Amino acid sequence: MLLTLTAHSVHRLLDPSSDGLSLLDLPDYVISHLHLRGLNIDADMLAGWTLEQLDALRDQADKAGCPCLVLYDETPLSFLDSQFESSAERLRRLAAGANRLGCNAVSIRCDGPADDDDALEETADSIRSLMTEIERFDLNLLLAPCEGLTMAPDRLTDLIKRIGGFRIGSLPTFEHAAASGNAVQSLRKLAPYAGAIHATVHGFTKDGEHKDYDLTECIEAVQSVGFVNTLAIDYTGNGDPVDNIEKARSALLAVIEAE
């Protein structure tokens, strides 16, 4: 299992001024200072970027040995009815950007009503119709859970199965797993389909325990079903990002190396 980082974890460190850390500097910083081995990029952080800037980030990542692995979009996309065309175009742009960055996957969230079989089937049909275009970029499509259509782990796995093929998978998050009511059960259901997992980190107590849920329990859950892909630390707290990322790295490595 390879430990990586979401770029958004350190967004507060990024300063576009000449003396500040820029997104282009991030791959080297992640390798040299945080000792993590890759980046998942939040699409919102690349808003307004040109193709030349995307190429420059890929080149910097290759040079540092810290590849861009997943381009993910946090904004839910609806593939239902009149919203299909705009969501399909958004997915095409994300796929083109991910390909330019050298990523192996692009990740989206699917919007729609919960417990609606017709919406689930229409979403599956719509995404299946776009998979050939995704595959042309040599990318996997990872579906991240979100409120509504795919909040329940069983609904997300059902959607993945209905789409079908070797290029479709999941991108579970520890935060979603904990919110589902049973983190272990949720991760055991989603990890077998996962191309990557976001290890959401909120922060740590004075005693060194992770706030809100047990990181060790989450890691052991994905290990129990044979997950061996990338695990990206995704720090979402308000404290010092470097300190919290380092604590998370140590805590996660302790469990991984014990295995």
Backbone hydrogen bonds in HBPLUS format (Angstrom, degrees):
<---DONOR---> <-ACCEPTOR-->    atom                        ^
c    i                          cat <-CA-CA->   ^        H-A-AA   ^      H-
h    n   atom  resd res      DA  || num        DHA   H-A  angle D-A-AA Bond
n    s   type  num  typ     dist DA aas  dist angle  dist       angle   num
A0231-LEU N   A0002-LEU O   2.81 MM 229  6.00 166.2  1.83 160.0 162.5     1
A0037-ARG N   A0003-LEU O   2.97 MM  34  6.14 179.4  1.97 154.9 154.8     2
A0004-THR N   A0231-LEU O   2.87 MM 227  5.91 163.1  1.90 138.2 140.6     3
A0233-ILE N   A0004-THR O   2.95 MM 229  6.18 165.9  1.97 133.4 128.7     4
A0005-LEU N   A0038-GLY O   3.05 MM  33  6.30 147.0  2.16 136.6 145.5     5
A0040-ASN N   A0005-LEU O   2.86 MM  35  6.19 151.8  1.93 148.2 153.8     6
A0006-THR N   A0233-ILE O   3.01 MM 227  6.22 154.1  2.08 161.1 154.0     7
A0009-SER N   A0006-THR O   3.00 MM   3  5.55 153.0  2.07 114.2 122.0     8
A0007-ALA N   A0040-ASN O   2.85 MM  33  6.11 161.8  1.89 164.5 166.6     9
A0010-VAL N   A0007-ALA O   3.18 MM   3  5.93 154.6  2.24 118.7 123.7    10
A0011-HIS N   A0008-HIS O   3.21 MM   3  4.86 170.3  2.22 107.3 105.9    11
A0013-LEU N   A0010-VAL O   2.92 MM   3  5.44 154.9  1.98 116.1 124.2    12
A0014-LEU N   A0011-HIS O   3.24 MM   3  5.37 148.5  2.35 100.5 109.3    13
A0015-ASP N   A0021-LEU O   2.68 MM   6  5.36 153.9  1.74 144.2 153.6    14
A0020-GLY N   A0017-SER O   3.14 MM   3  5.30 154.1  2.21 107.0 114.9    15
A0025-ASP N   A0022-SER O   2.94 MM   3  5.17 137.4  2.12 102.1 114.4    16
A0026-LEU N   A0023-LEU O   3.14 MM   3  5.04 145.3  2.26  96.1 106.4    17
A0029-TYR N   A0025-ASP O   3.17 MM   4  6.37 160.2  2.21 152.0 157.9    18
A0030-VAL N   A0026-LEU O   2.81 MM   4  5.97 162.7  1.84 164.9 167.9    19
A0031-ILE N   A0027-PRO O   3.17 MM   4  6.37 159.4  2.21 147.2 152.0    20
A0032-SER N   A0028-ASP O   2.83 MM   4  5.88 171.1  1.84 155.0 158.1    21
A0033-HIS N   A0029-TYR O   2.82 MM   4  5.37 160.3  1.85 141.8 148.3    22
A0035-HIS N   A0030-VAL O   2.88 MM   5  6.06 103.7  2.47 139.3 159.0    23
A0036-LEU N   A0030-VAL O   3.16 MM   6  5.76 169.2  2.17 138.2 141.4    24
A0039-LEU N   A0067-PRO O   2.93 MM  28  6.23 158.7  1.97 157.2 157.7    25
A0069-LEU N   A0039-LEU O   2.75 MM  30  5.82 172.0  1.76 165.2 167.5    26
A0041-ILE N   A0070-VAL O   2.77 MM  29  6.21 147.8  1.87 161.0 170.4    27
A0072-TYR N   A0041-ILE O   2.89 MM  31  6.18 162.1  1.92 157.4 163.5    28
A0045-MET N   A0042-ASP O   2.92 MM   3  5.61 148.7  2.02 120.7 129.1    29
A0043-ALA N   A0072-TYR O   2.84 MM  29  5.75 169.0  1.85 160.3 159.5    30
A0046-LEU N   A0043-ALA O   2.97 MM   3  5.44 160.0  2.01 114.5 121.1    31
A0047-ALA N   A0044-ASP O   3.34 MM   3  5.31 166.3  2.36 107.0 107.6    32
A0049-TRP N   A0046-LEU O   2.98 MM   3  5.44 159.7  2.03 141.2 139.6    33
A0054-LEU N   A0050-THR O   3.08 MM   4  6.44 156.4  2.13 149.0 155.4    34
A0055-ASP N   A0051-LEU O   2.91 MM   4  6.16 158.4  1.96 149.4 155.3    35
A0056-ALA N   A0052-GLU O   2.98 MM   4  6.18 148.1  2.09 137.5 146.2    36
A0057-LEU N   A0053-GLN O   2.99 MM   4  6.30 153.4  2.06 148.7 154.6    37
A0058-ARG N   A0054-LEU O   3.00 MM   4  6.30 161.9  2.03 151.3 156.3    38
A0059-ASP N   A0055-ASP O   2.89 MM   4  6.13 159.2  1.93 149.1 155.0    39
A0060-GLN N   A0056-ALA O   2.93 MM   4  6.15 154.4  2.00 145.0 151.8    40
A0061-ALA N   A0057-LEU O   2.88 MM   4  6.08 154.0  1.95 147.9 155.4    41
A0062-ASP N   A0058-ARG O   2.87 MM   4  6.12 159.5  1.92 152.8 158.2    42
A0063-LYS N   A0059-ASP O   2.93 MM   4  6.07 159.1  1.97 145.1 151.2    43
A0064-ALA N   A0060-GLN O   2.99 MM   4  6.13 151.6  2.08 143.2 150.2    44
A0065-GLY N   A0061-ALA O   3.03 MM   4  6.04 123.6  2.36 137.9 151.8    45
A0066-CYS N   A0061-ALA O   2.97 MM   5  5.02 154.1  2.04 152.0 152.9    46
A0065-GLY N   A0062-ASP O   3.23 MM   3  5.12 141.0  2.39  94.6 105.7    47
A0104-ASN N   A0069-LEU O   2.96 MM  35  5.53 148.9  2.05 132.7 138.5    48
A0105-ALA N   A0069-LEU O   3.26 MM  36  6.54 138.0  2.45 157.0 165.4    49
A0071-LEU N   A0105-ALA O   3.18 MM  34  6.64 155.4  2.24 145.3 148.9    50
A0107-SER N   A0071-LEU O   2.88 MM  36  6.22 157.9  1.93 145.9 148.9    51
A0073-ASP N   A0107-SER O   2.94 MM  34  6.17 152.0  2.02 144.5 152.0    52
A0077-LEU N   A0109-ARG O   2.83 MM  32  6.11 167.1  1.85 151.4 151.5    53
A0111-ASP N   A0077-LEU O   2.80 MM  34  5.18 168.4  1.81 119.5 123.6    54
A0083-GLN N   A0080-LEU O   3.02 MM   3  5.68 147.0  2.13 149.1 146.3    55
A0084-PHE N   A0081-ASP O   3.22 MM   3  5.84 168.1  2.23 118.1 121.8    56
A0087-SER N   A0083-GLN O   3.14 MM   4  6.26 161.6  2.18 155.0 160.7    57
A0088-ALA N   A0084-PHE O   2.74 MM   4  5.86 158.7  1.78 159.8 166.6    58
A0089-GLU N   A0085-GLU O   2.95 MM   4  6.13 157.0  2.00 146.9 152.8    59
A0090-ARG N   A0086-SER O   3.02 MM   4  6.21 151.3  2.10 138.7 146.7    60
A0091-LEU N   A0087-SER O   2.93 MM   4  6.18 158.5  1.98 148.7 154.1    61
A0092-ARG N   A0088-ALA O   2.93 MM   4  6.21 152.9  2.01 145.9 153.5    62
A0093-ARG N   A0089-GLU O   3.02 MM   4  6.28 157.6  2.07 148.2 153.4    63
A0094-LEU N   A0090-ARG O   2.95 MM   4  6.21 156.6  2.01 149.3 156.2    64
A0095-ALA N   A0091-LEU O   2.89 MM   4  6.09 159.0  1.94 149.9 155.4    65
A0096-ALA N   A0092-ARG O   2.95 MM   4  6.20 157.4  2.01 147.4 153.4    66
A0097-GLY N   A0093-ARG O   2.95 MM   4  6.16 156.7  2.01 146.8 153.2    67
A0098-ALA N   A0094-LEU O   2.81 MM   4  6.03 160.0  1.85 151.9 157.8    68
A0099-ASN N   A0095-ALA O   2.94 MM   4  6.09 158.0  1.99 147.7 153.3    69
A0100-ARG N   A0096-ALA O   3.05 MM   4  6.23 153.7  2.12 140.6 147.8    70
A0101-LEU N   A0097-GLY O   2.98 MM   4  6.25 143.6  2.12 145.5 155.3    71
A0103-CYS N   A0098-ALA O   2.92 MM   5  5.19 153.5  1.99 161.3 155.8    72
A0102-GLY N   A0099-ASN O   3.09 MM   3  5.11 149.6  2.18  99.7 109.1    73
A0140-ASN N   A0104-ASN O   3.01 MM  36  6.32 150.7  2.10 133.3 141.5    74
A0106-VAL N   A0140-ASN O   2.95 MM  34  6.38 154.3  2.02 165.8 171.8    75
A0142-LEU N   A0106-VAL O   2.90 MM  36  6.17 165.9  1.92 150.9 155.6    76
A0108-ILE N   A0142-LEU O   3.08 MM  34  6.59 146.0  2.20 160.2 170.6    77
A0144-ALA N   A0108-ILE O   2.89 MM  36  6.02 168.5  1.90 157.7 161.4    78
A0149-LEU N   A0112-GLY O   2.85 MM  37  4.78 126.3  2.14 134.7 133.8    79
A0120-LEU N   A0116-ASP O   3.03 MM   4  6.33 155.0  2.09 150.7 158.3    80
A0121-GLU N   A0117-ASP O   2.93 MM   4  6.12 161.1  1.97 148.7 153.2    81
A0122-GLU N   A0118-ASP O   2.92 MM   4  6.09 160.4  1.96 148.4 153.9    82
A0123-THR N   A0119-ALA O   2.94 MM   4  6.00 157.2  1.99 144.3 150.7    83
A0124-ALA N   A0120-LEU O   2.96 MM   4  6.17 157.6  2.01 145.7 152.0    84
A0125-ASP N   A0121-GLU O   2.93 MM   4  6.17 162.3  1.96 149.4 153.9    85
A0126-SER N   A0122-GLU O   2.92 MM   4  6.08 159.2  1.97 147.0 152.8    86
A0127-ILE N   A0123-THR O   2.96 MM   4  6.14 168.7  1.97 154.5 157.0    87
A0128-ARG N   A0124-ALA O   2.90 MM   4  5.97 158.7  1.95 148.7 155.4    88
A0129-SER N   A0125-ASP O   3.09 MM   4  6.27 144.6  2.22 140.3 148.8    89
A0130-LEU N   A0127-ILE O   2.94 MM   3  5.17 148.2  2.04 105.1 115.2    90
A0131-MET N   A0128-ARG O   3.28 MM   3  5.21 154.4  2.35 100.0 107.4    91
A0133-GLU N   A0130-LEU O   3.10 MM   3  5.55 125.0  2.41 108.7 121.3    92
A0134-ILE N   A0130-LEU O   3.24 MM   4  6.62 152.9  2.31 147.6 155.7    93
A0135-GLU N   A0131-MET O   2.83 MM   4  6.04 161.7  1.86 155.3 160.2    94
A0136-ARG N   A0132-THR O   3.09 MM   4  6.28 136.0  2.29 138.3 148.8    95
A0137-PHE N   A0134-ILE O   3.08 MM   3  5.58 144.6  2.21 109.1 118.5    96
A0138-ASP N   A0135-GLU O   2.86 MM   3  4.87 158.2  1.90 107.8 112.7    97
A0141-LEU N   A0167-ARG O   2.75 MM  26  6.08 166.3  1.77 175.5 176.1    98
A0169-GLY N   A0141-LEU O   2.90 MM  28  6.26 147.5  2.01 158.9 159.7    99
A0143-LEU N   A0169-GLY O   2.83 MM  26  6.22 162.4  1.86 137.5 138.8   100
A0171-LEU N   A0143-LEU O   3.03 MM  28  5.66 145.8  2.15 123.0 118.5   101
A0151-MET N   A0148-GLY O   3.39 MM   3  5.46 177.7  2.39 112.2 112.8   102
A0155-ARG N   A0152-ALA O   2.92 MM   3  5.35 129.3  2.18 111.2 124.6   103
A0156-LEU N   A0152-ALA O   3.22 MM   4  6.63 152.7  2.30 153.6 161.7   104
A0157-THR N   A0153-PRO O   3.01 MM   4  6.30 166.5  2.03 156.7 159.7   105
A0158-ASP N   A0154-ASP O   2.96 MM   4  6.02 147.1  2.07 136.2 145.9   106
A0159-LEU N   A0155-ARG O   2.95 MM   4  6.16 153.6  2.02 142.8 149.2   107
A0160-ILE N   A0156-LEU O   3.03 MM   4  6.32 160.8  2.07 151.1 155.8   108
A0161-LYS N   A0157-THR O   3.00 MM   4  6.20 159.6  2.04 146.2 151.5   109
A0162-ARG N   A0158-ASP O   2.94 MM   4  6.16 153.9  2.01 148.2 155.4   110
A0163-ILE N   A0159-LEU O   3.01 MM   4  6.27 151.2  2.09 149.9 157.1   111
A0164-GLY N   A0160-ILE O   2.98 MM   4  6.17 171.1  1.99 153.2 155.9   112
A0170-SER N   A0193-TYR O   2.86 MM  23  5.41 156.6  1.91 120.6 125.3   113
A0195-GLY N   A0170-SER O   3.12 MM  25  6.24 151.1  2.20 162.8 162.6   114
A0198-HIS N   A0172-PRO O   2.96 MM  26  6.36 167.4  1.98 157.9 160.2   115
A0177-ALA N   A0173-THR O   3.03 MM   4  6.26 164.2  2.05 150.6 155.5   116
A0174-PHE N   A0198-HIS O   2.96 MM  24  6.46 152.4  2.04 167.1 173.2   117
A0178-ALA N   A0174-PHE O   2.91 MM   4  6.13 159.6  1.95 152.3 156.7   118
A0179-ALA N   A0175-GLU O   2.96 MM   4  6.16 156.4  2.01 148.1 155.1   119
A0180-SER N   A0176-HIS O   2.93 MM   4  6.11 131.7  2.17 146.4 158.9   120
A0181-GLY N   A0178-ALA O   3.26 MM   3  5.80 163.8  2.29 111.2 116.1   121
A0186-SER N   A0182-ASN O   2.98 MM   4  6.15 166.0  2.00 159.5 163.9   122
A0187-LEU N   A0183-ALA O   2.98 MM   4  6.10 170.5  1.99 154.1 156.5   123
A0188-ARG N   A0184-VAL O   2.98 MM   4  6.10 157.1  2.03 150.1 156.8   124
A0189-LYS N   A0185-GLN O   3.13 MM   4  6.32 139.6  2.31 140.7 150.5   125
A0189-LYS N   A0186-SER O   3.16 MM   3  5.26 129.2  2.44  96.5 109.6   126
A0190-LEU N   A0186-SER O   3.06 MM   4  6.32 153.0  2.13 149.9 157.3   127
A0191-ALA N   A0187-LEU O   2.81 MM   4  5.50 163.7  1.84 149.4 153.9   128
A0193-TYR N   A0190-LEU O   3.02 MM   3  5.69 151.7  2.11 120.6 128.6   129
A0194-ALA N   A0191-ALA O   2.97 MM   3  4.82 160.9  2.00 107.4 113.7   130
A0197-ILE N   A0230-THR O   3.11 MM  33  6.57 146.8  2.22 151.8 161.8   131
A0232-ALA N   A0197-ILE O   2.83 MM  35  6.18 161.9  1.87 169.9 171.1   132
A0200-THR N   A0198-HIS O   3.12 MM   2  5.67 119.7  2.50 106.3  90.2   133
A0199-ALA N   A0232-ALA O   2.73 MM  33  5.72 154.2  1.79 141.6 150.5   134
A0234-ASP N   A0199-ALA O   3.06 MM  35  5.65 170.2  2.07 127.4 125.5   135
A0201-VAL N   A0234-ASP O   2.91 MM  33  5.82 163.5  1.94 133.6 133.8   136
A0236-THR N   A0201-VAL O   2.89 MM  35  6.08 166.5  1.91 163.8 165.7   137
A0211-LYS N   A0203-GLY O   2.95 MM   8  5.78 167.8  1.96 148.9 148.7   138
A0205-THR N   A0209-GLU O   2.77 MM   4  5.27 160.8  1.80 150.6 155.5   139
A0208-GLY N   A0205-THR O   2.92 MM   3  5.18 161.6  1.95 111.6 115.9   140
A0218-CYS N   A0214-ASP O   3.22 MM   4  6.54 152.6  2.29 144.6 151.8   141
A0219-ILE N   A0215-LEU O   2.93 MM   4  6.24 163.6  1.96 158.2 161.7   142
A0220-GLU N   A0216-THR O   2.93 MM   4  6.09 170.1  1.94 155.4 158.5   143
A0221-ALA N   A0217-GLU O   3.04 MM   4  6.14 141.4  2.20 137.0 147.1   144
A0222-VAL N   A0218-CYS O   3.22 MM   4  6.60 157.0  2.27 151.3 154.9   145
A0223-GLN N   A0219-ILE O   2.94 MM   4  6.16 156.9  2.00 154.6 162.0   146
A0224-SER N   A0220-GLU O   2.98 MM   4  5.99 142.3  2.13 137.3 146.3   147
A0225-VAL N   A0222-VAL O   3.34 MM   3  5.58 150.9  2.43 101.4 109.0   148
A0227-PHE N   A0222-VAL O   3.10 MM   5  5.53 162.0  2.14 156.1 151.5   149
A0226-GLY N   A0223-GLN O   3.02 MM   3  5.08 165.4  2.04 110.4 112.4   150
A0244-ASN N   A0240-ASP O   3.12 MM   4  6.29 169.6  2.14 158.6 161.6   151
A0245-ILE N   A0241-PRO O   2.82 MM   4  5.89 153.8  1.89 148.9 156.5   152
A0246-GLU N   A0242-VAL O   2.93 MM   4  6.08 160.5  1.96 151.4 156.6   153
A0247-LYS N   A0243-ASP O   3.02 MM   4  6.25 153.8  2.09 144.8 152.0   154
A0248-ALA N   A0244-ASN O   2.92 MM   4  6.07 156.3  1.97 142.3 149.2   155
A0249-ARG N   A0245-ILE O   2.82 MM   4  6.02 159.9  1.86 150.1 155.8   156
A0250-SER N   A0246-GLU O   3.05 MM   4  6.22 161.8  2.08 146.0 150.2   157
A0251-ALA N   A0247-LYS O   2.95 MM   4  6.16 160.3  1.99 147.9 153.6   158
A0252-LEU N   A0248-ALA O   2.86 MM   4  6.01 167.0  1.88 157.5 160.7   159
A0253-LEU N   A0249-ARG O   2.90 MM   4  5.94 163.3  1.93 149.2 154.6   160
A0254-ALA N   A0250-SER O   3.06 MM   4  6.11 151.2  2.15 141.4 148.6   161
A0256-ILE N   A0252-LEU O   2.96 MM   4  6.23 168.1  1.98 155.0 158.8   162
A0257-GLU N   A0253-LEU O   2.77 MM   4  5.72 172.3  1.77 154.5 157.2   163
A0258-ALA N   A0254-ALA O   3.19 MM   4  6.06 139.9  2.36 126.5 136.6   164
A0259-GLU N   A0255-VAL O   3.20 MM   4  6.46 145.9  2.32 143.8 151.4   165
